[in-house]
């Protein structure tokens, strides 16, 4: 199999609020949208984020009425502290503070209006030699 691209589709209660959150705080742009659907793109990378309204008839019946559960949208950044400061300045609630894992992942999290966890990550040298 040759995969040409990747996208993520997330089912939410309010498409407009999740779209606005990514556009306002993470520089996404809507390429297409309706009341029930939004296709967002970013100038810096080719990974569309799609929001679909819970209950849409085009969704498989088994998941049609589900909403976000256990999904984390992660963005790798170069300066974690700068991004945290910027988001705080934009009055975005930091839902998990900066932490560093022994394998070299530094991160913090914010949550969009529909409950989607957005994690900002910066890779650093692992503090535990087993991950080097």
Buried (B, 14 or more C-beta within 10 A) or exposed (E): EEEEEEEEEBBBBBBBEBBBBBBEBBEBEBEEBEEBBBBBBBEEEEBBBBBBBBEBEEBEEEEBEEBBEEEEBEBEBEEBEEBBEEBEEEEBEBBEEBEBBEEBBBBBBBBBEBBBBBBBBBBEEBEEEEEE
